[in-house]
Amino acid sequence: MERKKMDDVLFIVVPAYNESENIRQMVRDWYPVVERHSAGQKSRLVVVNDGSRDDTYEILQELAVNMPLLQPLTKPNGGHGSALLFAYRYAVDQRADYIFQTDSDRQTDPAEFEAFWEQRESFDAIFGNRTKRGDGKNRAFVEKVLCRILKYYFRVSVPDSNAPFRLMTRAYLEEFLPMMPANYNLPNVMLTTFGVRFHKRVKFIPITFGPRQGGKNSMNVKKIVKIGWQARKDFRMFRKYTG
């Protein structure tokens, strides 16, 4: 029997760290999206609490009482990349057909999700492209440098490697997640890079990306520089897969 499009199971996965100021509204923003695509109540909004020191996880548990499609998960703090990998592997294990990822700081617009969802059958992965950014010139500059480094190491041209607004099939994640170390800190960058390098059906769609809506960003210049130096070593390691 041919599978119906309406039967597709969607998992929206969101890493969260010390997001008590944002988490309630973030859930209220994205929960209706999951409800619209609930696929027999199998779809989920999965929020992974990455060892927050505030009451992020407690708020999620409170919200889940009246939101059956909300799945709060928690793990020891390991950083954004670790939380992303945890979320992706959970969604794959739960046999989600499609996995969509965004962040908890409310910089993305849920209204733009449908454009991705409507094209899901034509692509293995659809990535957001932050053509205009509300998070400052420094971060936009870092992303441009990163894209140039990826072109040097992997011979790929991508407009945005790390946007937290992406829809991927389970098969796409099943293929590429095993290539990454358990707690790799830039999984979205490599998920974008591998897709382009291995000629998968990928597409980039411009998205809105606003300023952070409350709370404090845990990333600073010192951390960015540290991640950058480590990334160069990691990219050399990943070249064993890409030739």
Order of alpha helices (4+ residues) and beta strands (2+ residues): beta-alpha-beta-alpha-beta-alpha-beta-alpha-beta-alpha-beta-alpha-alpha-beta-alpha
